[in-house]
Amino acid sequence: MIKQIFGKLPKKTSSKSSSSHQNGEGGNTNPYHTTPPPTTSNGTIPPPSSNRPNGLYEPLPSFRDVPTSEKPTLFIKKLTLCTVLFDFTDPSKNLREKEIKRQTLLDLVDYIATVSTKFTDAAMQEIAKLAVTNLFRAFPSTSNNHDSKLLETLDGGDDEELALEPAWPHLQLVYELLLRFVASSMTDAKLAKRYVDHSFVLKLLELFDSVDQREREYLKTILHRIYGKFMVHRPFIRKAINNIFYRFVFETERHNGVAELLEILGSIINGFALPLKEEHKLFLVRALMPLHRPKCAAAYHQQLCYCVVQFVEKDPKLADTVVRGLLRYWPVTNSSKEVMFLGELEEVLEVAQGGEFQRCMVPLFRRIAKCLNSSHFQVAERALFLWNNDHIRNLITQNHKVIMPIVFPAMERNMCGHWNQAVKNLTLNVRKVLAETDQALFDECLAKFQEDEASKAEVAAKREATWKLLEDLAASKSVSGEAVLVTRFSSSVSITTTSGKASGS
């Protein structure tokens, strides 16, 4: 009787079957979506399957052990199996299941590399679902320690101190699988674009902010392959990268993947057709040139310089735009950054032509003259090295009547008072080049410099005499308390003493 009563009561759903259903172990799989689940404190997705009993996560047979006709079905089953996530914050947890998933991923990577038939629509959907589940996740906030980590990286800190992704043993294989899928000749781009869509690309771009450089390297290669294979996504990818740069420059100045994104853009710019579109020129002015502004520009300057020079090589008329952009963002108090700018300036001028050089040479060499007199010897040396470049020296020689009067005073001041002997020697060599170019103009500039220096000395002497007179008068009148008035012109100092009430002049 009691058994009959209990038999009529509704049975409680077991936690095991519920967990299996949620993770795609049952008959229904999770719908494809790009919204990542909530994350834990270390930025990883909390794995709903990490507490599975060992019996529920079993390996599937190898592709070598099944007939060819069953391999596509087994491929999809293996993909579904690998959508289960595990917690890597505890190295001792779920060791057996983690190893099963790793071996399954290795099997999938090998299968994709050797498959001889086109991927089906169902297979593409499962591959996209695998990438979404395993890769797309939120990162922990790094706003507090980003600057310190960046400085450690730039100073050549120990690589072992950099944060690494704990789930990398699985993530690496998922990235490798995705890369081989995108690069495979068996992938039909027209079908795959339904799953590798704009939302997928945006989530992929968000991962470039990962602190793990290994992950960013994979992302760089995969995004480049997507750009090459899915032509329909090219404008969208360029626009999305632009938006990342805008937010980095004008809002946060914090992003870990700027260098990798610039490497991709360097390859993209190299493939631009001529003449350049107005859209591409605006990208140079609005996105690339402002990247010189952040204080952490040293972390990606090499890649940025390559992109800028690529533009000038494509269209030499852009040299004037680039030089003026550099002058706009020229560092004033950061000497190491100033050395980088001078190096980039040399590369730009090396591919510039005479007409564009003439349009920007006056403000350019005014800045170079200031660099020549920099108390930081590396800045002064780097500026003087410009004369070692044959192309730049030829441009200077062709326009020496404008350039020599601008830089000559700075060189003479170096000869007279710079503290570094190497800078003095380099200045002497450049000074000889200027004299050989046009001796008459050189003598004229020298005479004018000496005249200006004499005038400055005279003004300084008059100022000193004025102050000496003021000190003497103040000392003589300090006892009586009389006021001393001095006219603004030091050449005609007149003294008016007043006692009692002041009278109007």
For each residue, the residues with C-beta under 8 A, 3 or more apart:
1: 4 5
2: 5 6
3: 6 7
4: 1 7 8
5: 1 2 8 9
6: 2 3 9
7: 3 4
8: 4 5
9: 5 6
10:
11:
12:
13: 17 18
14: 17 18
15: 18 19
16: 19 20 53 56
17: 13 14 20 21 26
18: 13 14 15 21 22
19: 15 16 22 23 25 48 49 51 52 56
20: 16 17 23 25 26 56
21: 17 18 25 26 28
22: 18 19 30 48
23: 19 20 30 48 49 83 84
24: 28 29 30 80 83 84
25: 19 20 21 56 84
26: 17 20 21
27:
28: 21 24
29: 24 80 83 126 129
30: 22 23 24 33 83 129 133
31:
32: 125 128 129 132 195
33: 30 132
34: 132 136 199 200 202 203
35:
36: 39 45 136 137 138 203
37: 45 46
38: 45 46
39: 36 43 44 45 46 137 138 140
40: 43 44 45 46 89
41: 140
42: 89 140 166
43: 39 40 137 138 139 140
44: 39 40 87 88 89 137 166 167
45: 36 37 38 39 40 85 137
46: 37 38 39 40 50 87
47: 50 84 85 86 87
48: 19 22 23 85
49: 19 23 52 57 84 85 86 97
50: 46 47 85 86 87 93 94
51: 19
52: 19 49 56 57 84 94 97
53: 16 56
54: 57 96 97
55: 58
56: 16 19 20 25 52 53
57: 49 52 54 81 84 96 97 100
58: 55 100
59: 100 103 104
60: 74 77 78 81 104
61: 65 66 74
62: 65 66 107
63: 66 71 74 75 107 110 111
64:
65: 61 62
66: 61 62 63 70 71 74
67: 70 71
68: 71
69:
70: 66 67 73 74
71: 63 66 67 68 74 75 111
72: 75 76 117 120 123
73: 70 76 77
74: 60 61 63 66 70 71 77 78
75: 63 71 72 78 79 108 111 123
76: 72 73 79 80 122 123 126
77: 60 73 74 80 81
78: 60 74 75 81 82 104 107 108
79: 75 76 82 83 108 123 126 127 129 130
80: 24 29 76 77 83 126
81: 57 60 77 78 84 101 104
82: 78 79 101 104 105 108 130 134 174
83: 23 24 29 30 79 80 129 130 133 134
84: 23 24 25 47 49 52 57 81 97 101
85: 45 47 48 49 50 133 134
86: 47 49 50 93 94 97 98 101 167 170
87: 44 46 47 50 90 93 94
88: 44 91 98 166 167 169 170
89: 40 42 44 166
90: 87 93
91: 88
92: 95
93: 50 86 87 90
94: 50 52 86 87 97 98
95: 92 98 99
96: 54 57 99 100
97: 49 52 54 57 84 86 94 100 101
98: 86 88 94 95 101 102 169 170
99: 95 96 102 103
100: 57 58 59 96 97 103 104
101: 81 82 84 86 97 98 104 105 170
102: 98 99 105 106 169 170 173
103: 59 99 100 106 107
104: 59 60 78 81 82 100 101 107 108
105: 82 101 102 108 109 170 173 174 177
106: 102 103 109 110 173
107: 62 63 78 103 104 110 111
108: 75 78 79 82 104 105 111 112 173 177
109: 105 106 112 113 173 176 177 180
110: 63 106 107 113 114
111: 63 71 75 107 108 114 115
112: 108 109 115 177 180 181 184
113: 109 110 180 184
114: 110 111
115: 111 112 119 184 186
116: 186
117: 72 186
118: 186 187 188
119: 115 123 124 127 181 184 186 187 188 191 192
120: 72 123 124
121: 124 125 191 194
122: 76 125 126
123: 72 75 76 79 119 120 126 127
124: 119 120 121 127 128 187 191 192 194 195
125: 32 121 122 128 129 195
126: 29 76 79 80 122 123 129 130
127: 79 119 123 124 130 131 177 178 181 195
128: 32 124 125 131 132 195 196 200
129: 29 30 32 79 83 125 126 132 133
130: 79 82 83 126 127 133 134 174 177
131: 127 128 134 135 136 174 178 200
132: 32 33 34 128 129 135 136 200 203
133: 30 83 85 129 130 136
134: 82 83 85 130 131 170 171 174
135: 131 132 171 174 175 178 204 207
136: 34 36 131 132 133 203 204 206 207
137: 36 39 43 44 45
138: 36 39 43
139: 43 142 209 210 211
140: 39 41 42 43
141: 144
142: 139 145 146 149 211 254
143: 146 254
144: 141
145: 142 148 149
146: 142 143 149 150 254
147: 150 151 296
148: 145 151 152
149: 142 145 146 152 153 162 163 211
150: 146 147 153 154 296 299
151: 147 148 154 155
152: 148 149 155 157 161
153: 149 150 156 157 162 299
154: 150 151 296 298 299
155: 151 152
156: 153
157: 152 153 161 162
158: 161
159: 162
160:
161: 152 157 158
162: 149 153 157 159 211 212 213
163: 149 211 212
164: 168 211 212 214
165: 168 171 210 211 212 214 215
166: 42 44 88 89
167: 44 86 88 170 171
168: 164 165 171 172 212 214 215
169: 88 98 102 172 173
170: 86 88 98 101 102 105 134 167 173 174
171: 134 135 165 167 168 174 175 215
172: 168 169 175 176 214 218
173: 102 105 106 108 109 169 170 176 177
174: 82 105 130 131 134 135 170 171 177 178
175: 135 171 172 178 179 215 218 219 222
176: 109 172 173 179 180 218
177: 105 108 109 112 127 130 173 174 180 181
178: 127 131 135 174 175 181 182 222
179: 175 176 182 183 218 221 222 225
180: 109 112 113 176 177 183 184
181: 112 119 127 177 178 184 187
182: 178 179 187 192 196 222 225 226 229
183: 179 180 187 225 229
184: 112 113 115 119 180 181 187
185:
186: 115 116 117 118 119
187: 118 119 124 181 182 183 184 192 229
188: 118 119 191 192
189: 192 193 229 230 231
190: 193
191: 119 121 124 188 194
192: 119 124 182 187 188 189 195 196 230
193: 189 190 196 197 230 232 233
194: 121 124 191 197
195: 32 124 125 127 128 192 200
196: 128 182 192 193 200 201 226 230 233
197: 193 194 200 201
198: 201 202 233 236
199: 34 202 203
200: 34 128 131 132 195 196 197 203 204
201: 196 197 198 204 205 223 226 233 236 237 240
202: 34 198 199 205 206 240
203: 34 36 132 136 199 200 206 207
204: 135 136 200 201 207 219 222 223 226
205: 201 202 208 223 237 240 241 244
206: 136 202 203 209
207: 135 136 203 204 210 215 219
208: 205 216 219 220 244 255 256 257 260 261
209: 139 206 255 256 257
210: 139 165 207 215 216 219 256 257
211: 139 142 149 162 163 164 165 256
212: 162 163 164 165 168 215 216
213: 162 216 217
214: 164 165 168 172 217 218
215: 165 168 171 175 207 210 212 218 219
216: 208 210 212 213 219 220 256 257 260
217: 213 214 220 221 260
218: 172 175 176 179 214 215 221 222
219: 175 204 207 208 210 215 216 222 223 257 260
220: 208 216 217 223 224 260 261 263 264
221: 179 217 218 224 225
222: 175 178 179 182 204 218 219 225 226
223: 201 204 205 219 220 226 227 237 264
224: 220 221 227 228 264 267
225: 179 182 183 221 222 228 229
226: 182 196 201 204 222 223 229 230 233 237
227: 223 224 230 233 234 237 264 268
228: 224 225
229: 182 183 187 189 225 226
230: 189 192 193 196 226 227 233 234
231: 189 234
232: 193
233: 193 196 198 201 226 227 230 236 237
234: 227 230 231 237 238
235: 238 239
236: 198 201 233 239 240
237: 201 205 223 226 227 233 234 240 241
238: 234 235 241 242 268 283
239: 235 236 242 243
240: 201 202 205 236 237 243 244
241: 205 237 238 244 245 261 264 265
242: 238 239 245 246 283 286 287
243: 239 240 246 247
244: 205 208 240 241 247 248 255 261
245: 241 242 248 249 258 261 287 288 290 291
246: 242 243 249 250 251 286 287
247: 243 244 250 251 252 255
248: 244 245 251 252 253 254 255 258 291 294
249: 245 246 253 290 291 293 294
250: 246 247 290
251: 246 247 248
252: 247 248 255
253: 248 249 294 295 296
254: 142 143 146 248
255: 208 209 244 247 248 252 258
256: 208 209 210 211 216
257: 208 209 210 216 219 260 261
258: 245 248 255 261 262 291 299 300
259: 262 263 299 300 302 303
260: 208 216 217 219 220 257 263 264
261: 208 220 241 244 245 257 258 264 265
262: 258 259 265 266 291 300 303 304 306 307
263: 220 259 260 266 267 303
264: 220 223 224 227 241 260 261 267 268
265: 241 261 262 268 269 307
266: 262 263 269 270 303 306 307 310
267: 224 263 264 270 271
268: 227 238 264 265 271 272
269: 265 266 272 280 307 310 311 314
270: 266 267 310
271: 267 268
272: 268 269 276 277 280 314
273:
274: 314 315
275: 315
276: 272 280 281 311 314 315
277: 272 280 281
278: 281 282
279: 282 283
280: 269 272 276 277 283 284 311
281: 276 277 278 284 285 315 318 321
282: 278 279 285 286
283: 238 242 279 280 286 287 288
284: 280 281 287 288 289 308 311 318 321 322
285: 281 282 288 289 321 325
286: 242 246 282 283 289 290
287: 242 245 246 283 284 290 291
288: 245 283 284 285 291 304 307 308 311
289: 284 285 286 292 308 322 325 326 328 329
290: 245 249 250 286 287 293 329
291: 245 248 249 258 262 287 288 294 297 300 304
292: 289 297 304 325 326 329 341
293: 249 290 297 329
294: 248 249 253 291 297
295: 253 334 337
296: 147 150 154 253 299
297: 291 292 293 294 300 301 304 337 340
298: 154 301 336 337 340
299: 150 153 154 258 259 296
300: 258 259 262 291 297 303 304
301: 297 298 304 305 340 344
302: 259 305 306
303: 259 262 263 266 300 306 307
304: 262 288 291 292 297 300 301 307 308
305: 301 302 308 309 343 344 347
306: 262 266 302 303 309 310
307: 262 265 266 269 288 303 304 310 311
308: 284 288 289 304 305 311 312 322 344 348
309: 305 306 312 313 344 347 348 351
310: 266 269 270 306 307 313 314
311: 269 276 280 284 288 307 308 314 315 318 322
312: 308 309 315 316 318 319 322 348 351 352
313: 309 310 316 351
314: 269 272 274 276 310 311 318
315: 274 275 276 281 311 312 318
316: 312 313 319 351 352 353 356
317: 320 356
318: 281 284 311 312 314 315 321 322 356
319: 312 316 322 323 348 349 351 352 353 356 357 360
320: 317 323 324 356 359 360
321: 281 284 285 318 324 325
322: 284 289 308 311 312 318 319 325 326 348
323: 319 320 326 327 345 348 349 352 360 364
324: 320 321 327 328 360 363
325: 285 289 292 321 322 328 329
326: 289 292 322 323 329 330 341 344 345 348
327: 323 324 330 360 363 364 367
328: 289 324 325
329: 289 290 292 293 325 326
330: 326 327 338 341 367
331: 334 335 337 338 341
332:
333:
334: 295 331 337 338
335: 331 338 339 374 376 378 379
336: 298 339 340 378
337: 295 297 298 331 334 340 341
338: 330 331 334 335 341 342 371 374 376 379
339: 335 336 342 343 378 379 382
340: 297 298 301 336 337 343 344
341: 292 326 330 331 337 338 344 345
342: 338 339 345 346 371 379 382 383 385 386
343: 305 339 340 346 347 382
344: 301 305 308 309 326 340 341 347 348
345: 323 326 341 342 348 349 364 386
346: 342 343 349 350 385 386 389 392
347: 305 309 343 344 350 351
348: 308 309 312 319 322 323 326 344 345 351 352
349: 319 323 345 346 352 357 386 389 391 392 395
350: 346 347 389 391 392
351: 309 312 313 316 319 347 348
352: 312 316 319 323 348 349 356 357 395
353: 316 319 356 357
354: 357 358 395 398
355: 358 359
356: 316 317 318 319 320 352 353 359 360
357: 319 349 352 353 354 360 361 395 399
358: 354 355 361 399
359: 320 355 356
360: 319 320 323 324 327 356 357 363 364
361: 357 358 364 365 395 399 402 403
362: 365 366 402 406
363: 324 327 360 366 367
364: 323 327 345 360 361 367 368
365: 361 362 368 369 403 406 407
366: 362 363 369 370 406
367: 327 330 363 364 370 371
368: 364 365 371 372 383 386 407
369: 365 366 372 373 406 407 409 410
370: 366 367 373 374 410
371: 338 342 367 368 374 379 380 382 383
372: 368 369 380 383 384 407 410 411 414 427
373: 369 370 380 410 413 414 418
374: 335 338 370 371 377 379 380 383
375: 419
376: 335 338 379 380
377: 374 380 381 419 420 422 423
378: 335 336 339 381 382
379: 335 338 339 342 371 374 376 382 383
380: 371 372 373 374 376 377 383 384 414 418 420 423 426
381: 377 378 384 385 422 423 426
382: 339 342 343 371 378 379 385
383: 342 368 371 372 374 379 380 386
384: 372 380 381 387 423 426 427 429 430
385: 342 346 381 382 388 389 426
386: 342 345 346 349 368 383 389 392 393
387: 384 392 393 396 429 430 433
388: 385 393
389: 346 349 350 385 386 392 393
390: 393 394
391: 349 350 394 395
392: 346 349 350 386 387 389 395 396
393: 386 387 388 389 390 396 397 433
394: 390 391 397 398
395: 349 352 354 357 361 391 392 398 399
396: 387 392 393 399 400 403
397: 393 394 400 437
398: 354 394 395
399: 357 358 361 395 396 402 403
400: 396 397 403 404 434 437 438 441
401: 404 405 438 441
402: 361 362 399 405 406
403: 361 365 396 399 400 406 407
404: 400 401 407 408 434 437 438 441 442 445
405: 401 402 408 441 445 448
406: 362 365 366 369 402 403
407: 365 368 369 372 403 404 410 411
408: 404 405 411 412 434 442 445 446 449
409: 369 412 413 445 449 452
410: 369 370 372 373 407 413 414
411: 372 407 408 414 415 427 430 431 434
412: 408 409 415 416 446 449
413: 373 409 410 416 417 418
414: 372 373 380 410 411 417 418 423 424 427
415: 411 412 418 424 427 428 431
416: 412 413
417: 413 414
418: 373 380 413 414 415 423 424 427
419: 375 377
420: 377 380 423 424
421: 424 425
422: 377 381 425 426
423: 377 380 381 384 414 418 420 426 427
424: 414 415 418 420 421 427 428
425: 421 422 428 429
426: 380 381 384 385 422 423 429 430
427: 372 384 411 414 415 418 423 424 430 431
428: 415 424 425 431 432
429: 384 387 425 426 432 433
430: 384 387 411 426 427 433 434
431: 411 415 427 428 434 435
432: 428 429 435 436
433: 387 393 429 430 436 437
434: 400 404 408 411 430 431 437 438 442
435: 431 432 439 442
436: 432 433 439
437: 397 400 404 433 434 441 442
438: 400 401 404 434 441 442
439: 435 436 442 443
440: 443 444
441: 400 401 404 405 437 438 444 445
442: 404 408 434 435 437 438 439 445 446
443: 439 440 446 447
444: 440 441 447 448
445: 404 405 408 409 441 442 448 449
446: 408 412 442 443 449 450
447: 443 444 450 451
448: 405 444 445 451 452
449: 408 409 412 445 446 452 453
450: 446 447 453 454
451: 447 448 454 455
452: 409 448 449 455 456
453: 449 450 456 457
454: 450 451 457 458
455: 451 452 458 459
456: 452 453 459 460
457: 453 454 460 461
458: 454 455 461 462
459: 455 456 462 463
460: 456 457 463 464
461: 457 458 464 465
462: 458 459 465 466 490 491
463: 459 460 466 467 490
464: 460 461 467 468
465: 461 462 468 469 490
466: 462 463 469 470 486 490 493
467: 463 464 470 471
468: 464 465 471 472
469: 465 466 472 473 486 493
470: 466 467 473 474 484 486
471: 467 468 474 475
472: 468 469 475 476
473: 469 470 476 477 484 495
474: 470 471 477 478 484
475: 471 472 478
476: 472 473
477: 473 474 480 481 482 483 484 497
478: 474 475 481
479:
480: 477
481: 477 478
482: 477 497 498 499
483: 477 497 498 502
484: 470 473 474 477 495 496 497
485: 495 496 498
486: 466 469 470 493 494 495
487: 492 493 494
488:
489: 492 493
490: 462 463 465 466 493
491: 462
492: 487 489
493: 466 469 486 487 489 490
494: 486 487
495: 473 484 485 486
496: 484 485 505
497: 477 482 483 484
498: 482 483 485 501 502 503
499: 482
500:
501: 498
502: 483 498
503: 498
504:
505: 496
